[in-house]
Amino acid sequence: MTVSYDNSKIIFDGIKAAGITSISALPETWLGLLLQRAEDDPEISLIQVCKEEEAIGIAAGAYFAGTPHVLLMQNHGFFGAINGIVSLAQLYHVPLCMLVALRGHWGEPYPWHTRGGIVTESVLRALGIPFEYARRPDDVAKQIREAYTFSQSSLSPVALLLTRDLMED
Amino acid sequence: MRRAGCIEMMYPELEDKLVVTIMGACAQELYNLGHRDNFFYLQHAMGLASSIGLGLATHLPRERVIVLDGDGSVLMNLGTFATLARYRPKNLVHVVFDNGSLLSTGGFTSHTTSGITDIAAIARGAGIEHAVGVSDVTAFGEAFVDALDRDDLSVIVAKVEPVGPDHYGMDLQLPENAFRFKRWIAERRRATGAAS
């Protein structure tokens, strides 16, 4: 299994088509090709973080500044960012548009990803974070645009879960 | 040296700058001097004040951003120094008030109390060129003026006494603070032709 070159490009183009000009991220395998494109694109401001919770602060700063921003992270990084999501984003009504690589789900060969994959949806529900699964390349650009729109109108974190069907060839 | 005195010294300079504070005593002491809509008080999410500052400074290169942090908070997000060093926003001054104490949560000693952990050294080790430690008011004032004059990322670690305000409370709801802060920035961008 390899990371999908074509779908990484489709997702990146979808981010740009949604009017996003700023990205925070912690690199992980599925997001690698996407982040290379972001790094090489002079129209995109990319901030790479040490830990995903930092990105919640950066995203809040971008929002206050009026710059459309998305966060790219793995689901395990999302777990590590939860206090920031709850005690900054939700508490202060700061929107977050999170694209989350859903590792450890259907077809997962690596044992270390599995517990996180199994509980991701339950954790999102417990936190009251609206989410959708992105499975098909034909739909993902629209899903990104809609996720961003909804985050802004609801002043809430939202998550688009990037699945294996989309991210691997 | 007391943090309240340092903040009072800084206060006249903060009128036209974006200020992000940590929770508790630090937020209250700034608020007590007179709230302004360009002040954002991060009353929770410890560690993220400097990350908000980085997001602001990156996306508003023509604004000056001042972060008022603390030892307990910044110890929760030491990676922030590496991220700041890597992206090096020239318009950010990161002040860390090091009172060696988790004052707002009962005064437990923090890891800096014994003097073993040196936050300015951590910042320098992370790659921040202009990171100084100060322990008296004159040195603090000089470091702050230098940081404002310098067109580069600056970290000031100020050793202060573990004392806070005699009361807590703000006539400001948390989302209201966020909404007004965002609006202040938007209005200023409009006034300056959205060039920032």
Interface residues (C-beta under 8 A of the other chain):
Chain A: S22 S24 S45 I47 Q48 V49 C50 K51 E53 E54 A55 I56 G57 I58 A59 A60 G61 A62 Y63 F64 A65 G66 T67 H69 N83 G84 S87 L88 L91 Y92 H93 V94
Chain B: F40 L42 Q43 H44 A45 G47 L48 A49 S50 S51 I52 G53 L54 G55 L56 A57 T58 H59 L60 N77 G79 T80 A82 T83 R86 Y87 L174 P175 N177 A178 F179 F181 K182 I185 A186 R189
